Amino acid sequence: MKKVLVATEKPFAKAAVDQIEKIVKEAGYEFALLEKYTDKAQLLDAVKDAHAMIVRSDKVTREVIEAAPELKIVVRAGAGYDNLDLEACTEKGIVAMNTPGQNSNAVAELVLGMMVFMARNSYNGSAGVELRGKMLGIHAYGNVGHYVAEIAKGFGMEIYAFDPFVADEVITAAGITPVKSVEELYKTCQYISLHIPANDKTKKSINYDLLNLMPKGAVLVNTARKEVINEEEILKVMADRPDFKYISDIAPDCKAEFETKFEGRFLFTPKKMGAQTAEANINAGVAGANQIHGFFANGDETFRVNK
């Protein structure tokens, strides 16, 4: 009997676990649960006889993979998968997947929520600004970018998007203006919402030259990964431009410097909050369970992220 392990240092909601367990058992597999573990040794022990694994932000390193000789598939419940060692998975013949789109609306709602909070000066009683009529740039028009644009339309924002992997016709059909370059996007829009992955091409790509193109009153919103930001250079932008504000779903390594120098011009959530809704929590976990069943039953590798 195949064993499916759910290993989450930060647990799924109980409703999600219950649904995952139901899917796994109805498919004829054994269900195992490791939650709130405090030592890597616990994870290494739990994976030793697992054939499949679902994780959240848990790091599936080469050490973890080598401790799991029976493992055939690992699913990251969420869109980002930089916590999975893809090279090690490939070497061991393990299929690595993510669950794209399952938390997209949750992230998008957070984007607009943080934008409103910042626009109203953190509700400190002083006069803020409105989002209506402002230009919003979507940097990468994927699942999350789509939802951000959809919600922003309700605020009356003027929306632009840059994504070299999405046809202009698709963007235009959604009522959004496509632009030809990332520089054009930043030069045009007062608000930029980042949705790019963290990879060799994008890490530290959001730099001084790019950010300094933004119009007066610029606001950068990052619900992607902190690694895409050149932190040294965003500090320089903040210092050179008193009008510039930064919102992030994960605090940068230079958070202390923001706190001492740029009070009132930044907002960092205490932990990554994008997928932290009951709905997204359930959707991603259930999708992971269904993808594992599809893989074992039919060889379905639709959401595979490694080669």
C-alpha positions in Angstrom: 0.0 0.0 0.0 1.3 3.4 -1.0 1.8 5.9 1.9 1.0 9.6 1.6 2.7 11.8 4.1 1.5 15.3 4.9 4.5 17.0 6.5 3.8 20.6 7.7 5.7 22.5 10.3 3.0 25.2 9.9 -0.2 23.0 9.7 -3.0 23.0 7.3 -6.4 23.9 8.8 -8.2 20.9 10.3 -10.8 21.0 7.5 -8.1 20.7 4.9 -6.4 17.8 6.7 -9.7 16.0 7.0 -10.4 16.4 3.3 -6.9 15.3 2.3 -7.2 12.3 4.5 -10.5 11.4 3.0 -9.1 11.6 -0.6 -6.1 9.6 0.3 -7.9 6.8 2.1 -10.7 6.6 -0.5 -8.0 6.1 -3.1 -6.7 3.1 -1.1 -3.5 4.7 0.2 -2.2 5.0 3.8 -2.4 8.4 5.3 0.3 9.8 7.6 0.5 13.2 9.3 3.4 15.1 10.7 2.5 18.6 12.1 4.4 21.2 14.0 7.6 19.3 14.0 10.5 21.1 15.8 13.5 19.1 14.5 14.6 18.0 11.1 15.2 14.5 12.5 11.4 14.1 12.9 10.9 14.9 9.2 13.7 12.6 8.2 12.2 9.7 10.2 8.7 10.4 8.8 9.7 10.2 5.1 11.7 7.0 5.3 8.7 4.9 4.1 6.6 7.5 2.3 5.7 7.1 -1.4 4.2 10.6 -1.7 4.5 13.8 0.3 2.5 17.1 0.6 4.3 20.1 2.1 3.7 23.8 2.5 6.8 26.0 3.1 8.7 23.0 4.5 12.2 22.6 2.9 12.5 19.4 1.0 16.3 19.3 0.8 18.6 16.8 -0.7 19.0 15.3 2.8 15.3 14.8 3.1 15.1 13.2 -0.4 17.9 10.9 0.3 16.2 9.8 3.5 13.1 8.8 1.5 14.0 5.8 -0.7 10.4 5.0 -1.6 9.4 8.6 -2.5 7.9 9.0 -6.0 6.2 12.4 -5.8 6.3 15.5 -3.6 3.7 18.3 -3.9 4.2 21.8 -2.7 0.8 23.0 -1.7 1.0 26.5 -3.2 2.4 28.2 -6.2 6.0 28.9 -5.2 8.3 25.8 -5.1 11.7 27.2 -4.2 11.6 25.1 -1.0 11.9 21.9 -3.1 15.4 20.8 -4.3 14.4 20.1 -7.9 17.8 18.9 -8.9 17.8 16.2 -6.2 14.3 15.2 -7.0 15.2 14.7 -10.7 18.3 12.7 -9.8 16.2 10.4 -7.7 13.4 10.1 -10.3 10.9 11.9 -8.0 8.2 14.0 -9.6 7.9 17.5 -8.0 4.7 19.5 -8.3 3.1 22.7 -7.2 -0.6 23.6 -7.0 -0.8 26.8 -9.1 -3.9 29.0 -8.8 -5.2 27.5 -5.5 -4.2 30.5 -3.4 -4.3 33.2 -6.2 -7.4 35.0 -5.0 -6.1 35.1 -1.4 -2.9 36.7 -2.5 -4.7 39.2 -4.7 -7.0 40.3 -2.0 -4.0 40.8 0.3 -2.4 43.0 -2.4 -5.3 45.4 -2.6 -5.9 45.3 1.2 -2.3 46.4 1.8 -2.5 49.0 -0.9 -5.6 50.6 0.7 -3.9 50.4 4.2 -0.9 52.3 2.9 -2.9 54.7 0.8 -4.8 55.7 4.0 -1.6 56.2 6.0 -2.1 53.0 8.0 -5.4 54.6 9.3 -3.5 56.9 11.5 -6.1 59.7 11.3 -4.4 61.8 8.6 -5.6 62.4 5.1 -4.5 59.8 2.6 -5.1 59.2 -1.1 -7.5 57.2 -3.2 -6.8 54.3 -5.6 -9.4 55.3 -8.1 -7.7 56.7 -11.3 -4.2 55.5 -10.3 -2.2 53.4 -12.7 -1.4 49.9 -11.5 1.3 47.8 -13.2 1.1 44.0 -13.0 4.6 42.6 -13.3 3.9 39.0 -14.5 0.3 38.3 -15.5 -0.2 34.8 -14.2 -2.9 33.5 -11.9 -2.3 36.0 -9.1 -1.8 38.9 -11.5 -5.1 38.1 -13.1 -7.0 38.3 -9.8 -5.2 41.5 -8.8 -6.2 43.2 -12.0 -9.8 41.9 -11.6 -10.1 43.3 -8.1 -8.3 46.6 -9.0 -10.8 47.2 -11.7 -13.5 47.5 -9.0 -11.4 50.3 -7.4 -11.4 52.1 -10.7 -7.7 51.8 -11.3 -6.1 52.0 -14.8 -4.3 48.7 -15.3 -1.2 47.8 -17.3 0.7 44.5 -17.5 4.0 43.1 -18.6 4.6 39.4 -19.2 6.7 38.2 -22.0 5.1 34.7 -21.7 1.5 35.9 -22.2 0.2 37.1 -25.5 -0.9 40.7 -25.8 -4.3 39.5 -27.0 -4.9 37.6 -23.8 -4.1 40.7 -21.7 -6.1 43.0 -23.9 -9.1 40.7 -23.8 -9.1 41.1 -20.0 -9.4 44.9 -20.4 -5.8 45.5 -19.5 -3.2 47.4 -21.4 -0.1 45.4 -22.3 3.3 47.1 -22.4 6.4 46.0 -24.4 9.0 46.2 -21.7 9.5 46.1 -17.9 11.0 49.6 -18.1 7.8 50.9 -19.8 5.7 49.3 -17.0 7.6 51.0 -14.2 7.9 54.3 -16.0 4.1 54.3 -16.6 2.6 53.1 -13.3 2.5 54.7 -9.8 1.7 51.3 -8.3 3.6 48.1 -9.2 2.4 44.6 -8.0 5.2 42.0 -8.3 4.3 38.4 -9.2 7.6 37.1 -10.7 9.2 33.9 -9.5 12.6 33.8 -7.8 15.1 32.3 -10.2 18.5 33.0 -11.6 17.2 35.6 -14.0 14.9 37.4 -11.5 16.8 37.4 -8.2 17.8 41.0 -7.3 16.3 42.2 -10.7 14.1 44.8 -9.0 16.9 47.3 -8.6 17.6 51.1 -8.3 17.5 51.9 -12.0 14.1 50.1 -12.5 12.4 51.5 -9.4 13.7 55.0 -10.0 11.7 55.1 -13.2 8.4 55.1 -11.3 6.4 58.3 -11.2 6.1 60.5 -8.1 4.2 58.8 -5.2 5.4 55.4 -6.3 4.4 52.3 -4.3 6.0 48.9 -4.9 3.9 45.9 -3.7 5.8 42.5 -3.3 3.8 39.4 -2.7 6.3 37.3 -4.7 9.6 36.5 -3.1 12.0 38.8 -1.2 14.9 37.4 -3.3 13.7 39.3 -6.4 14.4 42.6 -4.6 17.9 44.1 -4.6 17.7 45.2 -1.0 20.8 47.5 -1.0 19.4 49.4 -4.0 15.8 49.6 -2.7 17.3 51.3 0.4 19.0 53.8 -1.9 15.7 54.5 -3.7 13.9 55.0 -0.3 16.7 57.4 0.8 16.8 59.3 -2.5 13.0 59.5 -2.9 10.9 60.5 0.1 7.8 59.9 -2.0 8.6 56.2 -2.5 6.8 53.5 -0.5 7.4 49.7 -0.2 4.8 47.1 0.8 5.9 43.5 1.2 4.3 40.2 2.2 7.6 39.1 3.7 10.0 41.3 5.6 13.4 42.0 3.8 16.7 41.2 5.5 17.2 44.9 5.9 14.0 45.4 7.9 15.8 47.1 10.8 17.1 49.8 8.5 13.6 50.5 7.2 12.4 50.8 10.8 15.0 53.3 11.7 15.0 55.4 8.6 11.6 55.2 6.8 8.8 55.2 9.3 5.4 55.4 7.7 6.7 54.5 4.2 6.7 50.8 4.4 4.5 47.9 5.4 5.8 44.4 6.1 3.5 41.5 7.3 4.9 39.6 10.3 5.1 36.4 8.2 4.2 35.5 4.6 0.4 36.0 4.6 -0.6 35.6 1.0 -2.1 32.2 1.3 -3.3 32.5 4.8 -7.0 32.2 4.3 -9.2 29.2 5.2 -10.2 28.9 1.6 -6.7 28.9 0.1 -5.5 26.6 2.9 -8.1 24.0 2.0 -7.9 24.4 -1.8 -4.1 23.9 -2.0 -4.0 20.9 0.3 -6.9 19.2 -1.5 -5.4 19.9 -4.9 -2.2 18.3 -3.7 -4.0 15.2 -2.6 -5.9 15.0 -5.9 -2.7 15.5 -7.9 -1.0 12.6 -6.0 -3.9 10.3 -6.8 -3.9 11.4 -10.4 -0.2 10.6 -10.6 -0.4 7.2 -9.1 -3.7 6.2 -10.9 -3.1 7.7 -14.3 0.5 8.9 -14.5 -0.8 12.5 -14.6 2.2 14.9 -14.4 0.3 18.1 -15.4 1.8 20.3 -12.7 5.3 18.8 -12.7 8.0 21.5 -12.1 11.1 19.5 -12.5 12.5 17.7 -15.5 
